[in-house]
Amino acid sequence: MKEIIKTTSAPAPIGPYSQAVKAGNFLFVSGQVAINPESGELNLGNIEEETHQVMRNLKAVLLEAGLTFDHVVKSTIFLSDMGTFAQVNEVYGQYFTADFPARETVQVSVLPKNVNVEISVIAIVE
């Protein structure tokens, strides 16, 4: 069985997918970009602001499922420019307290809506 997780505190999907799906003891959160859920507008001021918005969107989906970043066991970061890795990594690290999740970071040629960063996570449901 799977359970669809959705919240108005994160951007609505821009395609045929769910914000997150709970399956067994795992929550699979779709990649989030820097869309402000209140305005529907992209928050692309700079890479740090963009990453904070992405992380706030992830946090909102996790909270809707009753979880926090402490439950995240795996993340994937997609960057349009690996040259921004240090700035994205600095912001990303502020959302975790310890026992960091497994992760990969990859550079891609284009991301949805031409954003600079997209992050997806997998969390364990206790």
Disulfide bonds with the S-S distance in Angstrom:
none
